[in-house]
Amino acid sequence: MIFLYENLVLGVANEAMVTILLVAAPILGGALLTGLLISILQATTQLQEMTLVFVPKIVVVLLMVIIFGPWMLNVITGFTYDLYASLPLFVTW
């Protein structure tokens, strides 16, 4: 009986981790790509100003949230809906 609880909890944790990775991927990917492009630009021009990196990253992250925000909200809402829909299964075990 205890293995059933364990599988249930691990299944929910696995689904939560996949949801977190899906939601965070566009923002982190955009920031990573922007940082890489800025550092290549800094290396070629030998311009070593640290504040030059932060402003474009902030702008790109804001744009990613605006572009992918509805999709991210849909993924999080779907996970929450599935979690609430399976709540009677959690209680009966």
Rosetta blueprint (number, residue, H / E / L):
1 M L
2 I H
3 F H
4 L H
5 Y H
6 E H
7 N H
8 L H
9 V H
10 L H
11 G H
12 V H
13 A H
14 N H
15 E H
16 A H
17 M H
18 V H
19 T H
20 I H
21 L H
22 L H
23 V H
24 A H
25 A H
26 P H
27 I H
28 L H
29 G H
30 G H
31 A H
32 L H
33 L H
34 T H
35 G H
36 L H
37 L H
38 I H
39 S H
40 I H
41 L H
42 Q H
43 A H
44 T H
45 T H
46 Q L
47 L L
48 Q L
49 E L
50 M L
51 T H
52 L H
53 V H
54 F H
55 V H
56 P H
57 K H
58 I H
59 V H
60 V H
61 V H
62 L H
63 L H
64 M H
65 V H
66 I H
67 I H
68 F H
69 G H
70 P H
71 W H
72 M H
73 L H
74 N H
75 V H
76 I H
77 T H
78 G H
79 F H
80 T H
81 Y H
82 D H
83 L H
84 Y H
85 A H
86 S L
87 L H
88 P H
89 L H
90 F H
91 V H
92 T H
93 W L
